[in-house]
C-alpha cells in the first residue's frame, strides 16, 4: 500500500487499511478491511446519485483496490492547573 499522508499538519491517523472486499448496497457500498493494527473495519460509503449496473460494478472493482486512511485533528493537550498546597495537616 502506498503511504497515505496526513491532509495537513495537526492531524493524526485513526485508522489505515487496505480494502479486502466490497459489496454494493442500496445507493452505495460496504467496504470490509483489515487495518494495519490488525483490527477489522467496515466502512459504509453512500452515494447520492443514480448508477447503472455497469457503473456500479466498475466502481466496486475500483474500490476493492483502494487503501483508506481516516484522520482526525489532534486535540490540544489539557492544561493542568497548579494545585494549591493542602492545609489538612497543618498544626493549630
Backbone bond lengths (Angstrom), bond angles and torsions (degrees), N, CA, C in turn:
res aa  C-N    CA-C-N  psi(-1)  N-CA   C-N-CA  omega(-1)  CA-C   N-CA-C  phi
1 X - - - 1.461 - - 1.522 108.23 -
2 X 1.322 115.57 137.86 1.457 118.78 177.34 1.527 109.09 -71.48
3 X 1.314 114.52 156.76 1.472 120.00 -178.81 1.525 109.64 -70.22
4 X 1.312 116.03 128.11 1.465 121.21 177.75 1.528 107.07 -99.00
5 X 1.313 116.34 113.69 1.455 121.91 -174.50 1.522 111.17 -88.74
6 X 1.335 116.82 151.75 1.469 119.67 178.77 1.525 110.97 -61.08
7 X 1.343 116.69 148.20 1.462 120.41 -178.15 1.524 113.04 -65.48
8 X 1.323 116.91 -30.21 1.465 122.24 176.92 1.520 107.77 -168.45
9 X 1.327 117.19 164.47 1.465 118.98 178.91 1.524 111.56 -57.93
10 X 1.305 116.60 148.85 1.455 120.83 178.48 1.510 113.78 94.17
11 X 1.335 118.34 3.84 1.453 121.99 178.27 1.525 109.46 -111.61
12 X 1.323 116.08 149.23 1.455 121.92 177.45 1.530 108.88 -129.11
13 X 1.322 116.16 147.33 1.458 120.65 -178.20 1.526 110.63 -73.07
14 X 1.322 116.81 132.67 1.461 122.91 174.77 1.522 108.97 -94.64
15 X 1.335 116.33 -42.87 1.464 121.85 179.46 1.518 109.26 -152.02
16 X 1.317 115.58 141.16 1.453 122.57 175.58 1.511 107.16 -134.43
17 X 1.334 116.79 128.18 1.464 118.69 -176.05 1.517 112.12 -154.39
18 X 1.336 114.85 158.13 1.460 122.95 171.73 1.516 107.58 -103.01
19 X 1.315 116.96 138.90 1.456 121.92 -177.71 1.526 110.35 -71.77
20 X 1.345 115.99 129.57 1.468 122.33 178.10 1.527 111.84 -96.53
21 X 1.338 117.06 -36.02 1.469 121.09 -176.45 1.519 109.42 -153.04
22 X 1.332 115.85 149.50 1.467 122.32 178.12 1.519 108.36 -131.98
23 X 1.338 115.38 135.21 1.464 121.46 175.37 1.524 108.18 -125.79
24 X 1.323 116.24 133.58 1.463 120.14 173.67 1.517 107.48 -76.35
25 X 1.340 116.68 130.25 1.465 121.99 178.89 1.516 109.34 -140.93
26 X 1.313 115.72 125.34 1.464 119.99 177.63 1.517 111.16 54.81
27 X 1.322 115.70 -122.94 1.472 120.97 179.27 1.514 111.62 -101.45
28 X 1.333 116.45 27.37 1.453 118.49 -178.86 1.516 112.17 -159.87
29 X 1.322 114.60 -148.73 1.457 121.50 -175.20 1.518 110.00 -142.27
30 X 1.325 115.10 156.06 1.453 122.14 172.25 1.524 106.51 -118.13
31 X 1.317 116.34 121.47 1.456 122.20 178.87 1.520 108.53 -103.51
32 X 1.321 116.12 131.30 1.463 121.88 176.01 1.515 107.31 -111.42
33 X 1.331 116.30 139.73 1.455 120.01 -175.20 1.516 111.45 -155.01
34 X 1.315 114.28 162.11 1.456 121.62 170.68 1.521 106.68 -116.50
35 X 1.313 116.14 126.69 1.457 120.59 -176.66 1.511 112.67 -80.26
36 X 1.317 114.90 169.56 1.464 120.92 175.74 1.521 111.24 -59.63
37 X 1.336 116.09 -24.53 1.458 121.21 179.73 1.524 112.61 -84.39
38 X 1.352 117.60 2.02 1.463 121.63 178.72 1.516 114.11 83.60
39 X 1.318 118.11 1.68 1.457 123.32 -178.54 1.531 109.13 -90.10
40 X 1.340 117.13 143.76 1.460 122.25 176.30 1.521 109.67 -81.52
41 X 1.331 116.25 138.32 1.460 122.47 179.68 1.520 109.42 -126.92
42 X 1.327 116.13 148.80 1.459 123.56 171.20 1.523 106.54 -130.16
43 X 1.329 115.35 128.42 1.457 120.11 179.49 1.527 108.40 -123.37
44 X 1.320 116.46 128.69 1.464 122.44 176.02 1.523 107.26 -96.49
45 X 1.317 115.82 126.61 1.458 122.28 178.82 1.519 107.44 -117.87
46 X 1.333 116.16 114.35 1.458 121.05 -177.95 1.518 109.27 -105.80
47 X 1.334 115.80 132.76 1.459 121.11 178.71 1.527 108.68 -118.12
48 X 1.307 116.23 125.45 1.457 120.76 -177.68 1.524 109.93 -94.58
49 X 1.344 115.22 60.83 1.452 120.00 177.00 1.528 108.59 -155.37
50 X 1.312 116.48 149.41 1.464 118.73 -179.39 1.529 110.76 -73.26
51 X 1.365 115.82 144.39 1.465 121.15 177.89 1.516 109.50 -135.71
52 X 1.311 115.39 135.72 1.454 118.80 173.70 1.542 107.48 -79.29
53 X 1.328 118.19 162.25 1.465 121.24 -176.55 1.531 114.09 -56.33
54 X 1.325 117.90 -38.16 1.468 120.08 -179.83 1.527 110.96 -65.13
55 X 1.323 116.95 -45.32 1.467 121.36 178.48 1.522 110.30 -61.59
56 X 1.324 116.93 -42.52 1.466 121.97 179.19 1.533 110.01 -60.09
57 X 1.339 117.36 -43.88 1.465 121.05 -179.71 1.531 112.13 -65.82
58 X 1.330 116.00 -41.82 1.472 120.00 178.62 1.518 110.41 -64.44
59 X 1.318 117.02 -44.86 1.460 120.43 179.89 1.533 110.96 -64.69
60 X 1.322 117.96 -39.85 1.467 121.17 177.17 1.528 110.68 -61.47
61 X 1.324 117.07 -40.83 1.471 120.69 177.92 1.523 111.08 -64.67
62 X 1.317 116.72 -42.41 1.469 120.23 178.36 1.525 110.52 -63.29
63 X 1.331 117.48 -44.52 1.462 120.97 179.51 1.524 112.09 -63.93
64 X 1.335 117.29 -31.66 1.468 119.96 -179.37 1.525 111.32 -68.04
65 X 1.324 117.43 -16.19 1.468 122.06 178.57 1.532 111.77 -101.59
66 X 1.323 116.92 13.73 1.462 120.10 -172.21 1.526 113.32 -95.80
67 X 1.314 113.65 159.15 1.460 123.17 170.14 1.527 106.04 -120.03
68 X 1.307 116.62 143.53 1.467 120.63 -177.05 1.520 110.49 -130.72
69 X 1.305 115.01 151.43 1.458 121.56 173.22 1.523 107.62 -137.97
70 X 1.306 115.80 137.21 1.462 122.77 176.23 1.518 106.43 -111.47
71 X 1.324 116.10 124.56 1.462 122.46 -176.94 1.519 109.93 -116.50
72 X 1.310 115.98 152.26 1.462 119.66 172.87 1.522 108.71 -139.36
73 X 1.324 114.29 151.34 1.469 119.84 180.00 1.526 108.78 -68.99
74 X 1.321 115.14 135.72 1.465 119.49 177.40 1.515 109.35 -69.79
75 X 1.319 114.38 139.34 1.466 118.87 175.34 1.521 108.46 -83.24
76 X 1.322 116.23 143.54 1.465 117.05 175.18 1.528 108.67 -65.90
77 X 1.320 117.89 147.22 1.467 119.74 -179.80 1.529 111.03 -61.77
78 X 1.312 115.13 146.78 1.465 119.60 176.77 1.517 109.23 -67.44
79 X 1.298 115.21 138.43 1.465 119.63 178.25 1.515 108.51 -88.85
80 X 1.288 115.37 127.52 1.473 119.44 177.23 1.511 108.47 -91.17
81 X 1.295 115.06 134.94 1.455 119.17 177.03 1.516 107.83 -89.85
82 X 1.305 115.49 145.98 1.462 119.64 178.91 1.520 108.33 -67.13
83 X 1.311 116.03 130.42 1.472 120.07 178.69 1.509 110.36 -78.71
84 X 1.294 114.37 138.49 1.452 120.27 176.80 1.530 107.80 -75.13
85 X 1.329 117.50 142.34 1.480 119.57 178.31 1.523 109.98 -59.19
86 X 1.301 114.52 140.51 1.452 120.85 179.97 1.528 110.12 -81.91
87 X 1.321 116.13 138.82 1.474 121.38 178.64 1.511 110.71 -102.85
88 X 1.323 118.63 18.29 1.455 121.02 -178.34 1.527 113.16 -65.60
89 X 1.319 117.51 -28.75 1.464 119.86 -175.64 1.527 112.33 -106.09
90 X 1.318 117.27 15.06 1.457 119.88 -179.80 1.525 110.29 -73.09
91 X 1.331 116.03 139.88 1.472 119.23 178.62 1.510 109.26 -85.96
92 X 1.371 116.67 148.74 1.479 120.94 -176.54 1.488 114.05 -69.49
